[in-house]
Amino acid sequence: MTKSLKRIHQVKVSLSQEELESLDKIAESMSSNRSTVMRYLLNTYCLRRKQLEETYKENLITNSMEED
């Protein structure tokens, strides 16, 4: 997860009842709160996306080398 930074931006999100219940369940299971869970999910998504992009690039290089 990212370092703790000064948070100066706010985002308002509208959720369905089902989404809110899911968020609350996750927060409870993490002994956390909604805001922290939302940041965690965002950071986890960004990290995973970066990992997938790096793996994709590595595979392109490997496949290119194998074709030569």
Secondary structure, DSSP 8 states (H G I E B T S, - for coil): ----------------HHHHHHHHHHHHHTT--HHHHHHHHHHHHHHHHHHHHHHHHHHHHHHHHHH-
